[in-house]
Amino acid sequence: MCLAVPGKILSIQDNKDALRMAKVDFAGVVKEVCVDWLPEVKEGEYVIVHAGFALNKLDEEDAIETLRILREMGDLPEQE
């Protein structure tokens, strides 16, 4: 089983001849993620990622609530 942590898109790199990639913030950890499967996604939105690919866009309210619950459970550090 894997746990999907919501990530907020910080920036998107549109490459004409390559996959569309984005820098995504996962509770303070920034990773590069392929967002090619979600052409409508924009900077500032939240996504669910598996194996480096954004699979779904997530409503901001749901993303924030999920992050709150994960922090409450001790699975994520508290925000500073």
C-alpha positions in Angstrom: 0.0 0.0 0.0 1.2 3.5 -0.7 0.2 6.8 0.8 -0.4 9.6 -1.6 0.5 13.0 -0.2 -0.9 16.0 -1.9 1.6 18.3 -3.6 1.3 21.9 -4.6 2.7 22.8 -8.0 5.3 25.5 -7.7 6.3 25.8 -11.4 5.7 24.1 -14.7 8.2 23.6 -17.5 6.5 23.3 -20.9 8.9 21.6 -23.2 7.8 21.4 -26.8 9.7 18.2 -27.5 9.6 16.6 -24.1 7.3 15.6 -21.3 5.6 18.5 -19.4 7.3 18.6 -16.0 6.6 20.5 -12.8 8.3 21.3 -9.5 5.9 20.1 -6.8 6.1 20.9 -3.0 5.2 17.9 -0.8 5.0 19.4 2.7 8.4 21.1 2.3 10.0 18.5 0.0 10.2 19.7 -3.6 10.3 17.1 -6.3 10.2 17.1 -10.1 7.0 15.4 -11.3 5.6 14.6 -14.8 2.3 16.5 -15.3 1.9 15.5 -18.9 -1.2 13.4 -18.2 -2.9 16.5 -16.6 -2.7 19.2 -19.4 -5.2 21.4 -17.6 -3.2 21.7 -14.3 -1.7 25.1 -13.4 0.8 26.5 -10.9 -0.7 26.8 -7.4 -2.9 23.7 -7.8 -2.6 20.5 -5.9 -2.0 17.0 -7.4 -1.7 13.4 -6.3 1.5 11.7 -7.6 2.5 8.1 -7.9 5.9 7.0 -9.2 6.8 10.5 -10.4 3.6 11.0 -12.4 0.7 13.4 -11.4 -2.4 11.2 -11.7 -5.1 13.5 -10.4 -5.8 17.1 -9.6 -7.0 17.7 -6.0 -9.2 20.5 -4.7 -7.2 22.9 -2.5 -9.6 22.5 0.4 -9.3 18.6 0.3 -5.5 18.9 0.0 -5.2 21.2 3.0 -7.5 18.9 5.1 -5.5 15.8 4.1 -2.2 17.5 5.0 -3.7 18.5 8.4 -4.8 15.0 9.1 -1.4 13.6 8.1 0.3 16.1 10.5 -2.2 15.2 13.3 -1.3 11.5 12.8 2.4 12.4 13.0 3.2 11.4 9.5 4.2 14.9 8.4 6.2 17.5 10.4 4.2 20.5 11.8 4.3 23.6 9.6 6.6 26.4 10.8 
